[in-house]
Protein backbone atom coordinates (compact mmCIF):
# COMPACT_ATOMS: atom_id res chain seq x y z
CA UNK A 1 0.00 0.00 0.00
CA UNK A 2 1.12 3.51 -0.72
CA UNK A 3 1.03 6.19 2.02
CA UNK A 4 -0.83 9.40 1.38
CA UNK A 5 -1.42 12.49 3.45
CA UNK A 6 -4.33 14.85 3.18
CA UNK A 7 -4.45 18.21 5.00
CA UNK A 8 -7.40 20.47 5.70
CA UNK A 9 -8.06 23.56 7.75
CA UNK A 10 -10.89 23.51 10.25
CA UNK A 11 -12.56 26.84 10.85
CA UNK A 12 -14.13 25.76 14.15
CA UNK A 13 -13.26 23.20 16.81
CA UNK A 14 -15.98 21.58 18.88
CA UNK A 15 -16.35 20.02 22.31
CA UNK A 16 -19.41 20.09 24.58
CA UNK A 17 -22.63 18.37 25.56
CA UNK A 18 -25.90 17.74 23.77
CA UNK A 19 -29.36 19.01 24.67
CA UNK A 20 -32.07 17.52 22.47
CA UNK A 21 -31.09 18.42 18.89
CA UNK A 22 -28.96 21.45 19.78
CA UNK A 23 -25.30 21.54 20.79
CA UNK A 24 -23.66 24.49 22.53
CA UNK A 25 -19.88 24.95 22.49
CA UNK A 26 -17.96 27.48 24.57
CA UNK A 27 -14.43 28.18 23.36
CA UNK A 28 -11.67 30.77 23.52
CA UNK A 29 -10.80 32.35 20.21
CA UNK A 30 -7.28 31.60 19.06
CA UNK A 31 -5.71 35.04 18.79
CA UNK A 32 -7.34 36.75 21.77
CA UNK A 33 -7.73 34.77 24.98
CA UNK A 34 -10.06 37.41 26.46
CA UNK A 35 -12.84 36.82 23.91
CA UNK A 36 -15.26 33.97 24.51
CA UNK A 37 -17.31 32.44 21.72
CA UNK A 38 -20.47 30.36 21.64
CA UNK A 39 -20.98 27.84 18.84
CA UNK A 40 -24.57 26.66 18.52
CA UNK A 41 -25.35 23.66 16.32
CA UNK A 42 -28.97 22.87 15.47
CA UNK A 43 -30.13 19.72 13.67
CA UNK A 44 -32.28 20.71 10.68
CA UNK A 45 -34.83 18.55 8.89
CA UNK A 46 -33.05 18.36 5.55
CA UNK A 47 -29.79 20.33 5.70
CA UNK A 48 -27.68 18.56 8.30
CA UNK A 49 -26.42 20.57 11.26
CA UNK A 50 -26.72 24.35 11.13
CA UNK A 51 -23.78 25.96 12.96
CA UNK A 52 -24.13 29.49 14.34
CA UNK A 53 -21.16 31.14 16.05
CA UNK A 54 -21.46 34.24 18.24
CA UNK A 55 -18.79 36.38 19.89
CA UNK A 56 -18.90 37.89 23.40
CA UNK A 57 -21.01 40.78 22.06
CA UNK A 58 -23.61 38.29 20.81
CA UNK A 59 -22.76 39.20 17.20
CA UNK A 60 -23.20 36.38 14.69
CA UNK A 61 -19.81 35.78 13.08
CA UNK A 62 -20.28 32.46 11.26
CA UNK A 63 -23.25 30.67 9.72
CA UNK A 64 -22.43 27.24 8.33
CA UNK A 65 -23.72 23.72 7.70
CA UNK A 66 -22.13 20.35 8.45
CA UNK A 67 -23.05 16.69 8.01
CA UNK A 68 -22.56 16.00 11.73
CA UNK A 69 -21.41 17.65 14.96
CA UNK A 70 -17.68 17.07 14.36
CA UNK A 71 -17.52 19.95 11.88
CA UNK A 72 -15.32 17.88 9.55
CA UNK A 73 -17.73 17.65 6.61
CA UNK A 74 -18.95 21.11 5.55
CA UNK A 75 -22.08 21.45 3.45
CA UNK A 76 -23.58 24.15 1.24
CA UNK A 77 -22.49 27.79 1.56
CA UNK A 78 -20.93 29.28 4.69
CA UNK A 79 -21.14 32.95 5.64
CA UNK A 80 -18.59 34.88 7.71
CA UNK A 81 -19.27 38.22 9.41
CA UNK A 82 -17.14 40.99 10.91
CA UNK A 83 -16.42 40.85 14.63
CA UNK A 84 -17.43 44.40 15.51
CA UNK A 85 -20.33 45.07 13.14
CA UNK A 86 -21.73 41.73 12.02
CA UNK A 87 -21.42 42.86 8.39
CA UNK A 88 -20.85 40.06 5.89
CA UNK A 89 -17.15 39.75 5.05
CA UNK A 90 -16.97 36.50 3.08
CA UNK A 91 -18.60 33.35 1.78
CA UNK A 92 -17.41 29.87 0.84
CA UNK A 93 -19.34 26.97 -0.66
CA UNK A 94 -18.81 23.24 -0.22
CA UNK A 95 -19.86 20.00 -1.84
CA UNK A 96 -19.20 16.51 -0.48
CA UNK A 97 -17.13 18.01 2.32
CA UNK A 98 -14.80 19.95 0.00
CA UNK A 99 -14.65 23.53 -1.22
CA UNK A 100 -16.42 23.74 -4.55
CA UNK A 101 -17.17 26.80 -6.67
CA UNK A 102 -16.39 30.44 -5.90
CA UNK A 103 -15.58 32.03 -2.55
CA UNK A 104 -15.89 35.79 -2.04
CA UNK A 105 -14.47 38.48 0.23
CA UNK A 106 -16.32 41.77 0.78
CA UNK A 107 -15.49 45.18 2.20
CA UNK A 108 -17.74 47.05 4.64
CA UNK A 109 -19.83 48.45 1.77
CA UNK A 110 -20.51 45.01 0.35
CA UNK A 111 -18.18 45.40 -2.65
CA UNK A 112 -16.39 42.21 -3.77
CA UNK A 113 -12.68 42.57 -3.01
CA UNK A 114 -11.47 39.12 -3.99
CA UNK A 115 -12.70 35.77 -5.18
CA UNK A 116 -11.17 32.30 -5.29
CA UNK A 117 -12.44 29.28 -7.19
CA UNK A 118 -12.20 25.64 -6.16
CA UNK A 119 -13.15 22.48 -8.02
CA UNK A 120 -13.90 19.51 -5.74
CA UNK A 121 -11.45 20.82 -3.14
CA UNK A 122 -8.70 21.77 -5.58
CA UNK A 123 -7.62 25.40 -5.82
CA UNK A 124 -8.23 26.74 -9.34
CA UNK A 125 -7.75 30.51 -9.36
CA UNK A 126 -7.77 33.73 -7.37
CA UNK A 127 -8.78 37.26 -8.44
CA UNK A 128 -8.28 40.49 -6.51
CA UNK A 129 -10.37 43.51 -7.43
CA UNK A 130 -9.78 47.25 -7.29
CA UNK A 131 -9.69 48.45 -3.69
CA UNK A 132 -8.43 45.16 -2.29
CA UNK A 133 -6.57 45.86 0.94
CA UNK A 134 -3.89 43.28 1.80
CA UNK A 135 -3.61 44.83 5.28
CA UNK A 136 -7.24 44.19 6.21
CA UNK A 137 -7.99 41.76 9.03
CA UNK A 138 -6.95 38.25 8.09
CA UNK A 139 -5.91 35.05 9.81
CA UNK A 140 -2.43 33.62 9.42
CA UNK A 141 -1.94 31.32 6.47
CA UNK A 142 0.49 29.40 4.29
CA UNK A 143 -0.12 29.07 0.51
CA UNK A 144 -3.34 27.22 -0.30
CA UNK A 145 -3.05 23.61 0.86
CA UNK A 146 -4.34 22.55 -2.57
CA UNK A 147 -1.76 24.67 -4.36
CA UNK A 148 1.26 23.31 -6.20
CA UNK A 149 3.52 25.09 -3.68
CA UNK A 150 2.12 23.19 -0.72
CA UNK A 151 1.93 19.87 -2.54
CA UNK A 152 5.58 20.12 -3.63
CA UNK A 153 6.55 20.97 -0.07
CA UNK A 154 4.81 17.82 1.21
CA UNK A 155 6.37 15.60 -1.45
CA UNK A 156 9.83 16.84 -0.43
CA UNK A 157 9.31 16.68 3.33
CA UNK A 158 6.62 14.22 4.41
CA UNK A 159 7.60 10.68 5.43
CA UNK A 160 5.07 8.11 6.67
CA UNK A 161 6.57 6.75 9.92
CA UNK A 162 7.91 3.23 9.34
CA UNK A 163 6.39 1.68 12.46
CA UNK A 164 2.97 3.11 11.64
CA UNK A 165 3.38 1.90 8.07
CA UNK A 166 4.36 -1.61 9.17
CA UNK A 167 1.42 -1.83 11.58
CA UNK A 168 -1.06 -0.29 9.11
CA UNK A 169 -1.84 2.55 11.52
CA UNK A 170 -3.97 5.36 10.09
CA UNK A 171 -5.82 8.34 11.51
CA UNK A 172 -5.90 12.07 12.08
CA UNK A 173 -3.33 14.06 14.01
CA UNK A 174 -4.13 17.67 14.96
CA UNK A 175 -1.27 20.02 15.82
CA UNK A 176 -1.80 23.51 17.17
CA UNK A 177 0.93 26.15 17.03
CA UNK A 178 1.55 29.87 17.21
CA UNK A 179 2.25 31.91 14.10
CA UNK A 180 4.19 34.92 15.36
CA UNK A 181 3.94 38.44 13.99
CA UNK A 182 7.01 37.74 11.87
CA UNK A 183 5.55 34.52 10.45
CA UNK A 184 7.61 32.01 12.41
CA UNK A 185 5.95 28.90 13.85
CA UNK A 186 6.44 27.88 17.48
CA UNK A 187 4.85 26.28 20.57
CA UNK A 188 3.66 23.11 18.84
CA UNK A 189 1.07 21.07 20.75
CA UNK A 190 -0.57 17.76 19.91
CA UNK A 191 -4.32 18.32 20.18
CA UNK A 192 -5.34 14.94 18.73
CA UNK A 193 -2.99 11.96 18.68
CA UNK A 194 -2.91 8.66 16.78
CA UNK A 195 0.63 7.34 17.34
CA UNK A 196 3.70 9.08 18.82
CA UNK A 197 5.69 8.69 15.60
CA UNK A 198 2.85 10.19 13.55
CA UNK A 199 2.50 13.07 16.00
CA UNK A 200 6.24 13.68 15.76
CA UNK A 201 6.18 13.56 11.96
CA UNK A 202 3.39 16.15 11.77
CA UNK A 203 5.37 18.49 14.03
CA UNK A 204 8.58 17.85 12.09
CA UNK A 205 6.89 18.78 8.81
CA UNK A 206 5.49 21.98 10.32
CA UNK A 207 8.91 22.91 11.70
CA UNK A 208 10.35 22.50 8.21
CA UNK A 209 7.63 24.68 6.72
CA UNK A 210 8.66 28.14 5.46
CA UNK A 211 7.39 31.16 7.35
CA UNK A 212 3.67 31.84 7.16
CA UNK A 213 1.84 35.07 6.47
CA UNK A 214 1.01 36.37 9.97
CA UNK A 215 -2.48 37.32 11.06
CA UNK A 216 -3.54 40.96 10.62
CA UNK A 217 -5.68 42.91 13.05
CA UNK A 218 -6.46 46.60 12.49
CA UNK A 219 -3.70 46.78 9.90
CA UNK A 220 -1.06 45.34 12.25
CA UNK A 221 0.66 41.97 12.25
CA UNK A 222 -0.18 39.93 15.35
CA UNK A 223 0.62 36.52 16.77
CA UNK A 224 -2.11 33.90 16.46
CA UNK A 225 -2.57 30.32 17.59
CA UNK A 226 -3.99 28.10 14.89
CA UNK A 227 -4.15 24.39 14.18
CA UNK A 228 -3.73 21.97 11.29
CA UNK A 229 -5.09 18.44 10.95
CA UNK A 230 -2.91 15.82 9.25
CA UNK A 231 -4.88 12.80 8.04
CA UNK A 232 -2.55 9.82 7.60
CA UNK A 233 -4.08 7.33 5.18
CA UNK A 234 -2.82 4.18 3.53
CA UNK A 235 -4.25 3.08 0.23
N, C-alpha and C positions, 0 to 999 in steps of 0.2 A: 504494500500500500504506500501511496505517496502522501507526505505530510503537506497540509495547506494551512494557511492562517488567514483569517478574515477579521477585519477591525471595523468597529462602528463607534460613533459617538452617541452617548445617551444624553438627552437634554435634561431629563429628570431622573432622580433616584428615589426608590420607594421603600418604605418600611413602616407598617402600622397595623392596626386591627380593623376588623370588618364589622359593620353595623348594617344588617339587612343587605341591600344592594348598593351601599355607598361606603367608600373607603376614605378616611381622612389621614393625611400624612403631614407631620410637622417636621420641618427640616431647617437647617441653617444654610443660607446661601453661600456659595463658595468663595466669593471675593470680599464679603463683608460679614463678619461673624455677629454683628449687632442686629442684623435684619433677619426676622423669622418669616418663614413662608408656610402657607397651608396649601396642600395639594388635595383636591377633592375629586374622587373618581366615582362616577355614577353609571350603573349598568343600564344601557338603553335597550329598547325592544329589538332594534334591527341594525344598530351601528356600533356594536361592541361597547367598550367602556369610554365614556366621555370624561376627559381629564380637564379640570379647571384649577389653575394655580393663582393664588392671591398673595400679595406681599403684606407687610405689617400695616399698611394703610388701607387694606381691604380693596386694593386696586387689582383687577383681573390682569394678569400678565401673560398667561398662556391658555389657549383653548385647543385641545387636541383629542384624538381618538386612538385607542389601542385595542388589540384583540383580547388582551387580558390585563390583569392588574400588575404584571411585571414591568410594563412599559417597554418591552423589547420588540414589539411588533406594531409599529405605527400604521394607522389607517387614514385614508382620506386626506383632507387638507388641514394643516395646523396653522394657528394664528398667534402671533407674538406681539405684545403691547408694551409701550414704554412704562418704565417704573414710576415716574412722577405723575404722568398725565393719563395713562391708560390709552393713549392714541396708538393705533395700529402701526407697527414698525416693520413687520415682515410676515410672509406666508411661505409655507412649504407643503408640497403634496406628496403622498405616498401611495404605493400599490404593492400588495403582497409583502409588506414590511420593509420596502426599500423606497428611497426617493425616486419619484417618477414625474417627469414633466417640469414645468418652470417653477422657480422660487423667486420671490420678489422682496426688495427692501424699499421702504418708503421714508420720506422725511416727514416733518411735523405737519406739513400742508397736504400730505397725501400724494405727493409726486413720486413716481418711481425713480429711485436712484440707481438701482442695480438689479440685474436678474441673472440667475444661473439656470441651466437646464440639465436635467438628469434623465437617463434612459435605463430603467430597471436597476437603479442604484449606481450606475456608472456616470461619472461626470462627463458632460458633453461640451459645454461652453459657458462663458461668463461675459456679460456686457455691463459696462458702467456708463451711466448717462450724465449729461451736463448737470453740474451742481453736486455731484457725488463728493462726499467729504470723507476722506480716509481717516480723519481724526475723530470721527463720531464714535459714540460708545460702541464697543465691540468686545467680544470675549477673545481670549487668547486662542491661537490656532496654528497649525502647521499646514502646509499645502494639502488640498483636498485628498482624503484618504483613498479616493478612487482615481486620483491623478497618476500620470506616469511617474512623476517625481517620487511620490510615496511608494508606489509599487516597486520601482527600481531600488529604493532604499531598503525595502524589506527583502528583496531577492539577494542583495549584497550582505545583509546583516542577520537575518533571522535563521536560527537553527533549531529544529525540533529536538528537544532533549532526548538523548539516546535511551535512557531508562524508560521514559514515558513512551517512546516509540516501541521499544521491545515489549512493553507490557500493554500496548494498545490503549494507553490512557488518553482520554480526550476531555474537553470541557472548556469553560470560560474562566479566564483570570481577569480581574479588574484591578488596575493600579491607579491610585490617585497620586498627584504630585503638584508642586507649586511651579508656576511659570512666573519668573520674576519680571520686574519692569524692564530688564535688559534682555529678556527672552530666554534666559538660562533655566534649565529644569533642575529641581532639587526636591528633597524631602519626600522620597518615594515611599508609598505605603501600600501594602497588599490589602485591598478591600474585600476581594473574593479570591479564594485559593482553590486549586485543583491538586497540584503536586508541587513540592518545594522547588524542583528543578524547572518546572514550567513558570512558576512565580519569578524565579531568578532570571529566566530567559526574557520574560516580558520587561523586567526592570533593566536588564542589560541592553536590550534593544532601545529602550527609551533613553538611556544614558548615552548611547551612541548617536542619537538623533540630533541633527543640527538645531540651532536655536530656533525657537518659535517666535511668532509675532505676539508681543505681549497684549494683554487686555487694555482697553482704553476706557477711561471714565472722565467725562467732562473735558475731553481733549488732552488728557494726561495719561501716560503709561503707568499702569499699576500692576502689582503682583496679584495673582489669582490662583486658587487651587482648583484643579480640574481632574477629570479621570478619563481613562481609556480602557475599554474592554478588549481583551485579546481572546479570540475564540480559536482554540487549537482543535483541529479536525483532521482525521485520517480518512483517506478515501482514494 
